[in-house]
Amino acid sequence: MKVCLISGEYPPMQGGVGDYTHELGKALAELGHEVHVLTSAAPTMQYPIPDTQCPIPNTPTTYRSIRRWDWGCWRDIIGLLDQIRPDIVNIQYQTAAYGMHPAINFLPLRLHLSRMRRHLSRSRPSQPTGTSAYPFIRSAEGHPLTVTTFHDLKVPYLFPKAGPVRWWVNLALARWSEAVIVTNVEDLKKLSVYPFIRSLSVVPIGSNIHPEPPVDYDRQVWRAKWGVGPDDILLSYFGFLNESKGAETLIRALARLVQRGYNIQLMMVGGKIGSSDPTNVAYLRRVEGLIEELGLGDRVLWTGYTPQPEVSANLLASDICVLPYRDGVSFRRGSFMAALAHGLPIVSTHPRVNVPELRTGENILLVPPDAPVALAEAIARLAESIELRRRLSEGAARLSQDFTWEKIAEKTQALYEKVANATERGISRLEGR
């Protein structure tokens, strides 16, 4: 099958959606699919070209060709789809990755109208032999079926006081997609009340950081490089800073633990803010101001953006990973998935809906959100018990095996095939076959 993944961000841009698209594309290619990625243009690019003129087997071909994700991007997207002629286009949706503009939300409707013109004409265009295993999908203009993966359900910007209209725009994206993927049960519950969504499935994300530190990695040497002694407790926080991730709660909990005499430090792993959402700059300033106010400057270590092996080494060097999300822990969080993949003892917050796989005391410790006292107590409990840390570590590693990229790609492939086969049956009925 020929697949085109659309994402507003993609490596080397920093962002979880881009990393997800990269990993999914590689895993689909390993399954034998021809994968193309359409993403944002580099600022200095003069014209759209693929990353490689001679595609490497089992790797995606990447087109960095969209300068602005506004209404004008339709022309560029459709032009590239006419060139690639994919069977499926899979939009990786997170509104910040598209500059908060709603144009991408209406792309499935635009492609749907093109297919309707084909059906109404009741003519079957000639198709070059050997171009696809699913030649019935595309219209004469080469427009594929659309699948949308919602990485979250945050709404785009339209105009001041747009209110419910902004949510309607997200529903339009879901309504005109042949299938919708969500990454967690919370979003599934929210979208399942809308009967016009034709196919709704959960396919989780995986870790974009593999547990592969540098070849010469030595844990104690690595910790010493950061000024962390063998008996110190090193906490890790992973992911870009924004309002939903509870960094201020973590800083206040750290202050309480320092006051109680714990030999403890906190490593902020990775870049401070991503490439797609500059509004997080103000939140970063608040967190930095709180660290200074509480006198924790020498307790908080910032790694900055580093290559993936170094990210892995920093996570493995820590004793406890603390992820106090304000909206609750979720499998949609790449930072959480990375902590699981590295087999870290994790402290996080109660999910908004029940997640049976998460069992506090077995593979995670859960506390209420926005509760620095409870968070400090949970960290202290782990700091004082090597046995509890070991148990949570082993539980996290076992759970992570459910979220490998191979399994994620296989679930995604099955959904693509289901959509394609359902479309073939529908066209057969329309044409009386």
ROKE-534351 format. One record per residue (C-alpha): residue number from 0; residue in one letter; chain; x negated, y negated, z negated. Coordinates in steps of 0.25 Angstrom, whole numbers. Layout:
   n res chain     x     y     z
 NUM   A     A     X     Y     Z
...
% end
This chain:
   n res chain     x     y     z
   0   M     A     0     0     0
   1   K     A    -5   -14     3
   2   V     A    -3   -23    -9
   3   C     A    -5   -38   -11
   4   L     A    -7   -44   -25
   5   I     A    -4   -59   -27
   6   S     A   -10   -65   -39
   7   G     A   -12   -80   -42
   8   E     A   -25   -77   -49
   9   Y     A   -36   -66   -46
  10   P     A   -50   -64   -50
  11   P     A   -59   -72   -52
  12   M     A   -48   -80   -57
  13   Q     A   -46   -78   -71
  14   G     A   -32   -72   -75
  15   G     A   -25   -60   -79
  16   V     A   -16   -59   -67
  17   G     A   -28   -60   -57
  18   D     A   -35   -49   -65
  19   Y     A   -23   -40   -65
  20   T     A   -21   -42   -50
  21   H     A   -36   -39   -48
  22   E     A   -35   -26   -56
  23   L     A   -22   -21   -50
  24   G     A   -27   -24   -36
  25   K     A   -39   -15   -38
  26   A     A   -31    -4   -44
  27   L     A   -21    -4   -33
  28   A     A   -32    -4   -23
  29   E     A   -38     8   -30
  30   L     A   -25    15   -28
  31   G     A   -26    13   -13
  32   H     A   -18     1   -10
  33   E     A   -23   -11    -1
  34   V     A   -23   -23   -11
  35   H     A   -23   -37    -8
  36   V     A   -23   -49   -18
  37   L     A   -18   -63   -15
  38   T     A   -23   -73   -25
  39   S     A   -27   -88   -27
  40   A     A   -37   -94   -18
  41   A     A   -51   -98   -24
  42   P     A   -52  -113   -24
  43   T     A   -63  -114   -14
  44   M     A   -57  -104    -4
  45   Q     A   -55  -110    10
  46   Y     A   -46   -99    16
  47   P     A   -39   -86    11
  48   I     A   -48   -74    13
  49   P     A   -48   -61     5
  50   D     A   -59   -58    -5
  51   T     A   -65   -48     5
  52   Q     A   -64   -48    20
  53   C     A   -67   -33    19
  54   P     A   -58   -27     8
  55   I     A   -65   -17    -1
  56   P     A   -57    -4    -2
  57   N     A   -49    -2   -15
  58   T     A   -50   -17   -19
  59   P     A   -40   -29   -16
  60   T     A   -42   -39    -5
  61   T     A   -40   -53   -12
  62   Y     A   -35   -65    -5
  63   R     A   -38   -78   -12
  64   S     A   -29   -87    -4
  65   I     A   -18   -94   -12
  66   R     A   -22  -108   -16
  67   R     A    -9  -112   -23
  68   W     A     2  -103   -27
  69   D     A    13  -113   -23
  70   W     A    23  -112   -12
  71   G     A    12  -113    -1
  72   C     A     6  -100    -6
  73   W     A    18   -92     1
  74   R     A    12   -95    15
  75   D     A    -2   -90    10
  76   I     A     4   -77     3
  77   I     A    13   -73    15
  78   G     A     2   -76    25
  79   L     A    -8   -66    17
  80   L     A     3   -56    15
  81   D     A     6   -56    30
  82   Q     A    -9   -53    32
  83   I     A   -10   -42    21
  84   R     A     4   -36    24
  85   P     A     5   -29    10
  86   D     A    16   -20     6
  87   I     A    17   -26    -8
  88   V     A    13   -40   -14
  89   N     A    12   -40   -29
  90   I     A    13   -54   -35
  91   Q     A     5   -54   -48
  92   Y     A    13   -65   -55
  93   Q     A     9   -74   -67
  94   T     A    14   -88   -64
  95   A     A     1   -95   -69
  96   A     A    -7   -87   -59
  97   Y     A     1   -95   -48
  98   G     A     0  -108   -53
  99   M     A    14  -108   -60
 100   H     A    20  -110   -46
 101   P     A    32  -102   -42
 102   A     A    29   -99   -27
 103   I     A    24   -85   -30
 104   N     A    37   -82   -37
 105   F     A    45   -84   -24
 106   L     A    35   -76   -15
 107   P     A    43   -63   -16
 108   L     A    55   -70   -12
 109   R     A    48   -75     0
 110   L     A    43   -61     4
 111   H     A    57   -55     1
 112   L     A    63   -65    11
 113   S     A    53   -61    22
 114   R     A    57   -46    20
 115   M     A    71   -49    20
 116   R     A    70   -55    34
 117   R     A    64   -42    39
 118   H     A    75   -34    33
 119   L     A    86   -43    39
 120   S     A    79   -42    53
 121   R     A    79   -27    51
 122   S     A    67   -26    60
 123   R     A    55   -18    56
 124   P     A    42   -25    60
 125   S     A    31   -16    66
 126   Q     A    20   -13    56
 127   P     A     6    -9    60
 128   T     A     4     5    56
 129   G     A    -5     8    44
 130   T     A    -3    -5    38
 131   S     A     5    -1    26
 132   A     A    11    11    19
 133   Y     A    24     2    17
 134   P     A    26    -5    30
 135   F     A    41    -7    27
 136   I     A    38   -17    16
 137   R     A    33   -29    24
 138   S     A    42   -38    32
 139   A     A    37   -43    46
 140   E     A    30   -54    39
 141   G     A    22   -44    31
 142   H     A    29   -47    17
 143   P     A    27   -37     7
 144   L     A    36   -33    -5
 145   T     A    33   -41   -18
 146   V     A    30   -35   -32
 147   T     A    28   -45   -43
 148   T     A    19   -43   -56
 149   F     A    23   -52   -67
 150   H     A    11   -54   -76
 151   D     A    20   -63   -85
 152   L     A    33   -70   -83
 153   K     A    29   -84   -85
 154   V     A    36   -94   -76
 155   P     A    30  -103   -65
 156   Y     A    31  -118   -66
 157   L     A    41  -124   -57
 158   F     A    45  -138   -62
 159   P     A    47  -145   -76
 160   K     A    59  -139   -84
 161   A     A    61  -128   -74
 162   G     A    65  -119   -85
 163   P     A    72  -106   -81
 164   V     A    69  -108   -66
 165   R     A    55  -104   -69
 166   W     A    59   -90   -74
 167   W     A    68   -89   -62
 168   V     A    56   -91   -53
 169   N     A    49   -79   -60
 170   L     A    62   -71   -58
 171   A     A    62   -75   -43
 172   L     A    48   -68   -42
 173   A     A    53   -56   -48
 174   R     A    66   -56   -40
 175   W     A    60   -56   -27
 176   S     A    49   -46   -30
 177   E     A    52   -31   -26
 178   A     A    46   -27   -39
 179   V     A    41   -34   -52
 180   I     A    30   -29   -61
 181   V     A    29   -34   -75
 182   T     A    17   -31   -84
 183   N     A    24   -29   -97
 184   V     A    37   -24  -104
 185   E     A    40   -39  -109
 186   D     A    41   -44   -94
 187   L     A    48   -32   -90
 188   K     A    59   -34  -100
 189   K     A    61   -49   -96
 190   L     A    62   -46   -81
 191   S     A    70   -33   -82
 192   V     A    83   -41   -85
 193   Y     A    83   -47   -71
 194   P     A    90   -36   -62
 195   F     A    85   -43   -49
 196   I     A    71   -39   -51
 197   R     A    70   -27   -42
 198   S     A    59   -19   -48
 199   L     A    53   -22   -62
 200   S     A    41   -14   -67
 201   V     A    30   -14   -78
 202   V     A    16   -13   -73
 203   P     A     6   -17   -84
 204   I     A    -7   -24   -82
 205   G     A   -20   -18   -85
 206   S     A   -33   -24   -91
 207   N     A   -41   -33   -81
 208   I     A   -53   -31   -90
 209   H     A   -59   -17   -89
 210   P     A   -66   -12  -102
 211   E     A   -80   -12   -94
 212   P     A   -90   -21  -101
 213   P     A  -104   -24   -96
 214   V     A  -112   -11   -94
 215   D     A  -122   -15  -105
 216   Y     A  -111   -19  -115
 217   D     A  -114   -16  -130
 218   R     A  -103   -21  -139
 219   Q     A  -112   -26  -151
 220   V     A  -121   -33  -141
 221   W     A  -109   -39  -134
 222   R     A  -103   -44  -148
 223   A     A  -117   -49  -152
 224   K     A  -118   -58  -140
 225   W     A  -105   -65  -145
 226   G     A  -110   -66  -159
 227   V     A  -101   -55  -164
 228   G     A  -107   -46  -174
 229   P     A  -105   -31  -175
 230   D     A   -96   -32  -188
 231   D     A   -88   -44  -183
 232   I     A   -74   -43  -178
 233   L     A   -73   -48  -163
 234   L     A   -59   -52  -158
 235   S     A   -56   -53  -144
 236   Y     A   -45   -61  -136
 237   F     A   -44   -59  -121
 238   G     A   -37   -67  -111
 239   F     A   -35   -81  -107
 240   L     A   -29   -91  -117
 241   N     A   -14   -95  -116
 242   E     A    -3   -98  -125
 243   S     A     3   -84  -124
 244   K     A   -10   -77  -129
 245   G     A   -10   -81  -144
 246   A     A   -25   -86  -145
 247   E     A   -21   -97  -155
 248   T     A   -16   -86  -164
 249   L     A   -28   -78  -162
 250   I     A   -37   -90  -166
 251   R     A   -29   -92  -179
 252   A     A   -30   -77  -182
 253   L     A   -45   -78  -181
 254   A     A   -46   -90  -190
 255   R     A   -38   -82  -201
 256   L     A   -48   -70  -199
 257   V     A   -60   -79  -200
 258   Q     A   -54   -85  -213
 259   R     A   -53   -71  -219
 260   G     A   -67   -69  -216
 261   Y     A   -67   -59  -204
 262   N     A   -80   -59  -196
 263   I     A   -72   -61  -183
 264   Q     A   -73   -67  -170
 265   L     A   -64   -69  -158
 266   M     A   -69   -67  -143
 267   M     A   -60   -74  -133
 268   V     A   -63   -65  -121
 269   G     A   -62   -70  -107
 270   G     A   -59   -84  -100
 271   K     A   -51   -94  -108
 272   I     A   -40   -97   -98
 273   G     A   -37   -91   -84
 274   S     A   -37   -97   -71
 275   S     A   -22   -98   -68
 276   D     A   -16  -105   -80
 277   P     A   -24  -118   -84
 278   T     A   -13  -122   -94
 279   N     A   -20  -113  -104
 280   V     A   -31  -123  -105
 281   A     A   -23  -130  -116
 282   Y     A   -21  -118  -124
 283   L     A   -36  -114  -123
 284   R     A   -39  -128  -129
 285   R     A   -29  -125  -141
 286   V     A   -36  -112  -144
 287   E     A   -49  -118  -143
 288   G     A   -45  -129  -152
 289   L     A   -39  -119  -162
 290   I     A   -52  -112  -163
 291   E     A   -59  -125  -166
 292   E     A   -49  -129  -176
 293   L     A   -50  -116  -184
 294   G     A   -65  -116  -183
 295   L     A   -66  -103  -175
 296   G     A   -76  -108  -164
 297   D     A   -87   -98  -168
 298   R     A   -77   -86  -170
 299   V     A   -71   -87  -155
 300   L     A   -79   -82  -144
 301   W     A   -75   -86  -130
 302   T     A   -81   -77  -119
 303   G     A   -75   -85  -107
 304   Y     A   -73   -78   -94
 305   T     A   -82   -67   -92
 306   P     A   -84   -55   -82
 307   Q     A   -75   -43   -85
 308   P     A   -86   -34   -91
 309   E     A   -89   -45  -101
 310   V     A   -74   -47  -104
 311   S     A   -74   -32  -107
 312   A     A   -86   -33  -116
 313   N     A   -80   -44  -124
 314   L     A   -67   -36  -126
 315   L     A   -75   -24  -130
 316   A     A   -84   -32  -140
 317   S     A   -71   -36  -148
 318   D     A   -65   -29  -160
 319   I     A   -51   -33  -158
 320   C     A   -43   -40  -147
 321   V     A   -33   -50  -151
 322   L     A   -22   -54  -141
 323   P     A   -11   -62  -149
 324   Y     A    -2   -65  -137
 325   R     A    10   -74  -141
 326   D     A    19   -66  -132
 327   G     A    15   -53  -137
 328   V     A     5   -42  -132
 329   S     A     9   -37  -118
 330   F     A     3   -28  -107
 331   R     A     4   -40   -98
 332   R     A    -8   -46  -105
 333   G     A   -21   -43   -98
 334   S     A   -29   -47  -110
 335   F     A   -21   -36  -118
 336   M     A   -24   -26  -108
 337   A     A   -39   -28  -108
 338   A     A   -39   -27  -123
 339   L     A   -32   -13  -121
 340   A     A   -41    -9  -110
 341   H     A   -53   -12  -119
 342   G     A   -48    -4  -131
 343   L     A   -48   -16  -140
 344   P     A   -40   -16  -154
 345   I     A   -30   -27  -150
 346   V     A   -21   -36  -159
 347   S     A   -10   -43  -151
 348   T     A     5   -47  -153
 349   H     A    18   -40  -153
 350   P     A    24   -39  -139
 351   R     A    37   -46  -136
 352   V     A    43   -32  -132
 353   N     A    40   -19  -137
 354   V     A    27   -12  -130
 355   P     A    27     2  -135
 356   E     A    13     4  -130
 357   L     A     8    -6  -140
 358   R     A     7     0  -154
 359   T     A     2    -8  -165
 360   G     A    -9    -1  -173
 361   E     A   -12     9  -162
 362   N     A   -16     1  -150
 363   I     A   -14   -14  -154
 364   L     A   -11   -23  -167
 365   L     A     1   -32  -164
 366   V     A     5   -45  -172
 367   P     A    15   -56  -170
 368   P     A    11   -67  -160
 369   D     A     7   -80  -165
 370   A     A     4   -74  -179
 371   P     A   -11   -77  -182
 372   V     A   -10   -71  -196
 373   A     A    -4   -58  -191
 374   L     A   -15   -58  -180
 375   A     A   -26   -60  -190
 376   E     A   -21   -49  -199
 377   A     A   -21   -39  -187
 378   I     A   -35   -43  -183
 379   A     A   -40   -41  -197
 380   R     A   -33   -28  -198
 381   L     A   -41   -23  -186
 382   A     A   -54   -30  -190
 383   E     A   -54   -22  -203
 384   S     A   -51    -8  -197
 385   I     A   -60    -2  -187
 386   E     A   -50    10  -186
 387   L     A   -38     1  -182
 388   R     A   -47    -6  -171
 389   R     A   -51     8  -166
 390   R     A   -36    13  -166
 391   L     A   -31     1  -158
 392   S     A   -43     1  -149
 393   E     A   -40    16  -145
 394   G     A   -25    13  -144
 395   A     A   -28     1  -135
 396   A     A   -37     9  -126
 397   R     A   -27    20  -124
 398   L     A   -16    10  -121
 399   S     A   -25     4  -110
 400   Q     A   -25    16  -102
 401   D     A   -10    14   -98
 402   F     A   -15     1   -91
 403   T     A   -26     5   -82
 404   W     A   -26    -2   -68
 405   E     A   -24    11   -61
 406   K     A   -11    13   -68
 407   I     A    -6    -1   -66
 408   A     A    -9     0   -51
 409   E     A    -2    14   -50
 410   K     A    10     7   -57
 411   T     A    10    -5   -47
 412   Q     A     8     5   -35
 413   A     A    20    13   -39
 414   L     A    28     0   -40
 415   Y     A    24    -5   -26
 416   E     A    27     9   -20
 417   K     A    41     8   -27
 418   V     A    44    -6   -21
 419   A     A    39    -2    -7
 420   N     A    48    11    -7
 421   A     A    60     4   -12
 422   T     A    59    -6    -1
 423   E     A    57     4     9
 424   R     A    70    11     4
 425   G     A    77    -3     4
 426   I     A    73    -6    18
 427   S     A    77     8    23
 428   R     A    91     5    18
 429   L     A    92    -8    24
 430   E     A    88    -3    38
 431   G     A    97    10    37
 432   R     A    86    20    36
% end
